[in-house]
Amino acid sequence: MLKKFGYGKLLLTIGWTLILLRGIVSDLITINIANTFIFAACCYETIAMLAMLKTKGKRRYKLQIGITIIAILVFNTLVLLGSTINARILIVSLGVFAIYLPPTISYFTEKGHNFFRTFYVLCYAAFEVLIIMRMIYNYLNPQKDFFTYSVFDTLYSISLFLLTLIGTVGFLLLVKERQDHKIKKLLDDKNQFFSIIAHDLRGPLGSSASLSEILTQNIEEYSREEIKEIIEMLHESNKNSYKLLENLLDWSKVQTGMIEFSPKRIIINTLIKENVELNKNAALNKNISLSFESSELIEVEIDKNMIDTIVRNLLTNAIKFTDKHGEITVRIKKKNQKVEISITDNGIGIPDNIKEKLFKINGKVSQKGTENESGSGLGLLLCSEFIKMHQGKIWTESEPGKGSTFKFTLPLEIIKN
């Protein structure tokens, strides 16, 4: 984001430097190359602007690049055809206006404005108005020389400089605000992280310590069957501790950026089938029917390890909260340029007051399974983080006593910022 903005300013500086060399070096450099650099600079800056929006889209980036290429081709074609200076200035102004228009509109239409964001977008709106005024002025008063010294041109240059300066400061303020928000979120998550360790990890570890103490001090007093029962309880407690620690480690890696996001194109049907097969034994232990339905093979660009973790967690939860002889169905389909995966069970369902907190660390909840299985709720938090990294969405549809459906979407192609 900052890198793209920096590239834009660098190209703009080079472009204007070449223009100021007019008469010293060739026209090819001072006209064609210089204005190409200016168009490219606008493109880089607007892509950086779009990266600051909450909702991102690959089409927006493609649109900026497309407008820029068209502006460059039209301008250079007119120059080769021997167009007048005034025509060139009008085309440059129109091209710059067109490049900045989509992100300016996107900022105006996005919800959740604050002072800095409103200030920033108003600067670019004023910049667009200034360009329109320049085009109208040049159309009514054709310019024969590139450098003119009229009152309008002087005021235009001063206003353009001030808006560029204010726009740069505004962008940096937005970046700072975004970083401050991230730092605050990390601090809040860190506090919640320690709370989870103190509360959820203490339970299974305390249980393991108590059970092991019983075995070491009074093992002679118990029969073989009782010892076996205690060992099974100890194993279950240790398994819960290990799973919690594994989720805590993965979640902390996500928060600190230690997990590398490596998307590759794969057939997602194969990934889901593998996870369904891995969980069939756990489902059979409760006589639960576990099936996978799909009408077509779907290829997506994903990080396999992350999606494996998501599907595994959701299947484990579905089995945990489904009674014996229940049913769990995994479905996959394409929907609006995305793939939607759903995992439906006919288990105990989720109350509304818990549903709202499922994917928030500060609202973390834990619910016992149908056979009193415990959980920390961290698995769903981890799923949510991995889905965000894929620029997808995860949610649940549930009714107490009638089961739950967990759904998540993934774009067919990942947008890399």
C-alpha positions, 0 to 999 in steps of 0.5 A: 500500500505505502510502497505503491503510493511511494512508487506513484510519487516517484514516477510523478516526480520523474514525469514532471522533471522530464517535462521541465526539460522541454527544449533541452532533450528530445520531444519523445522524452519530454512529451511521450515518456513524461506523460506516460510516467504521469499516467502510471503515477496516477494509477499507482496512487489510486491503487494505493487509495483502493487498498485503504478501503474496507472492501477490496476487489480485483475488478477495481484494480483491473479497472484502474490499470485499464483506464491508465492503458487507454489514456496512455494509448490515446495520448501517444496516438494523438502526439504521433498524429501531430495534435495541438498542445491544447488537445494534448493538455485536454487529453492528459486532464481527461485521462487523470480525471478518469483515473481518479474518478472510480476510487473517489466515488468508492470512498464516497460510497463506502460506509463508516467514514471518520474525520480523516477519511472524509477530509481525504476524499474531499481533497480528491473531490476538489482535485477532480473539480479543479481538473474539470475547471481546467478542461473547460478553461482550455476548451474555451481558451485554447492554449498554444504554448505549453507554459503559460503565465495567465492568472488562471494557470497560476491559481490552478498550479498553486491549488494543484500543489496544495491539494497534492500536498494535503492529499499526501498528508491525508493518505499518511494520516489514514495509514497511521490511523489504520496502523493504530487500529491494528496495534489496539486490536493486537493489544486487546487480543493479547489480553484475551489470549492470556485470559484464554490461557489462564481460564481454558488451559488451567481446566484440562491441565488441572484435571490431568494433574489430579488424575495423575496424582490419583494414579501415583498415590493410590494405584494399588487401591484400584482395579484394572478396569478403574485404572483403565477408566482413569487413564482414558480420562487422563488421555482425553484431558491431555488431548484437549490440552494439546488441541487447545495449545495447537490452536493457541499457537496457530492463532498467535502466529496469525496475529503476529504474521508468522504464518505464511499465506501461500495460495495455490490452485487446487480442486477443493472437492478433493480437499473436502473428501480427504477431511470427510474420510479422516473424520468418518471414524469419529462420526462412526463412534457416535453412529453419525452419518457423514456425507459429501455432496457436490455437483461439479469439480471446482478449482480455487486458489487457496492455502491448502493448510489453512482450508484443511484447518477450517474444514477439520475444525468445522467437521469436528464441531459438527460431530461434537454437537450432533447426537448419536444416529445424527446426520452431517452433510457437507455441500459445495457449490459456485455462487456469484464468482465464489465457492460456498462450502456448507457443513450442516448437522441436525444436532443441538443447535446454537442459541442466538446469544452465543451465535453472535459471539462465535467468531469474536475473540472478545466474545469467546464462548464455550459450549459442551458437546452431546457427550460432554465434550469440552472446547475453548471456541478457539477453533472457530476464531482460527477459522475466521482468521484464515477465511479473512486471509482468503478474503472470504466470509464465514457465518452460521445459520442455526436454531436450538434443537434443530441443528446448525449450518456453518457456511464459508465462501472463498473467491475463485481467485485470491487478490494479493495486495 
